[in-house]
Amino acid sequence: MKPTPQECDNALAALLSSTKRRSRPLDLVETAKELRTAIDCFGTVETVADRIGLSTSMLRRFQYVERLSGALQTLVKTRKIDSIDAVAELSSLTQADQTRLAQVLASEAFATEDIRGFVRFFNKHPEMPFDEVVSRVRAGKTRRLYIFEFVAREQMRDPGTVASNLLRILSPEDFHSVDVSNVVGRLKVSKSGKQRITLEAKKRKLSVTNFVQQLCEGLQT
């Protein structure tokens, strides 16, 4: 049954809100459903793309969701997977491999780069046991780091001393590295380290920048 005019308008509005903003109100499964409705309304994906001012190639990428196994679609619905690039990569796998991979992705967080690594290993080494592929990708798992800059005063020229100051607050898992060169220092921390710094700064009613500076100088414990 052809969608009603109201359903067609709603589908276009949903596509606009989910393709023109950084924060999408709909998950990618719902977005793909709205695209299917819009195509039923206007005939082709090209026509829909023209109506919402998006390239056809970009809009087609949302159709990759329909190629995912049920297990992966569940992860997309819950936004455990929420990247159209990741969906496009995963859609190239067989349904059986998608289902096995969904079990891994459901239990731990992987960045889009890591998911791409899974797919490329599968495609490049079809003879490799599944568990070995998982182990290799897990070993090279992307670790997102956050950088804070601080003024490197004279007494802070030794990175080891600065690191010791930082580890009074940060755990070894939070801390990645500190670099001191000229008058600017750079602190690299994990996501948990960033959260820890933000929380501790809030407790002390300091800006994050001021807290990092004092922490590096050894003024905070």
Buried (B, 14 or more C-beta within 10 A) or exposed (E): EEBEEEBBEBBBEBBBBBBEEEEBEBBBBBBBBBBBBBBBBBEEBBEBBBBBEBEEEEBBBBBBBBBBBEBBBBBBBEEBBBBBEBBBBBBBBEEEBBBBBBEBBBEEEBBBBBBBBBBBBBEEEEEEEBEEBBEBBBEEEBEEBBEBEBEBEEEBEEBEBBBEBBEEBBEEEBBBEBEBEEEEBBBBBBEEBBEBBEEBBEEEEBEBEEBBBBBBBBEBE
